[in-house]
Amino acid sequence: MNFGQNLFNWFTSNAQSLVLMAIAVIGVFLGFKREFSKLIGFLIIAAIAVGLVFNTAGVKNVLLQLFNRIIGA
């Protein structure tokens, strides 16, 4: 068995829950430390990350079109 492929398959099947858990943990940590300016910036980045993780097919298509437009393939 290929360890790298198995790890990739595990990560892709669990990526959504892992991202949401990381966002929750970091958000709670920043909330308890009362660093609200960092929390606002983190929430903006977290919204982008959720969009990337939950819409992988759309992101793949957009990046492929961008690559083809830049390279000209």
N, C-alpha and C positions, 0 to 999 in steps of 0.2 A: 504494500500500500504506500501511496505517496503522502508523506506527512504534510507537505505544504498544501496539497490539494484538499486533504481532509480538514486542515485548519481553515482554509479559505471557505469551504462549504459550511463548516460550523459557524464561522463568523458571519457569513451572509445570511444564514438562517436565523441568527440571533442578533443581528445588527440593530434592528429597531428597538428591541427591549434594552440592549446595552446602551444605546444613545440616550434613550429616555431616562434610564437609571442614572447615567453620568450627569445629565442636565439637572435632574432633581437633587442629586448629592451636592453638586457645585452650587446650585441655587440656594439650597438650605445653608450651606457653609457661608456663602457671601451674605445671606440675610442675617445670620446670627452675628457675624462680625460687623454688621451695619455698614457695609461698604456698598452703598446704593448706587454710586456712580459706576463702579465696576459691575454691579449686578445688571444695570441697564445695558451696558455694552455686551455683557455676556448673553443676555436674553436675545439681543439682535443677532449675535453670532449663532446662538442655539437655534433660532428660527430658520436660519439659512441651513444649518446642519440637518435639521429635521426635514426640510425640503429636499435636500440631497439624498438622504437615506430612504425616505418614504416614496420618492419618485425617481428611482434609479433608471428606469427605461427612458423617461423624459430627459433626464440629465445626460444620459448616454447619447441620445439623439442630438441634443443641442451642442454638446462638445464635439461630436463627430461632424456636424455641419460646420462648426467654427474651424475645426482642423482642416477640413476640405476647402474652405474658403481661403484660409491663410496659405496653405501649401499649394492649393490649386489642383488637387487630384481629381 
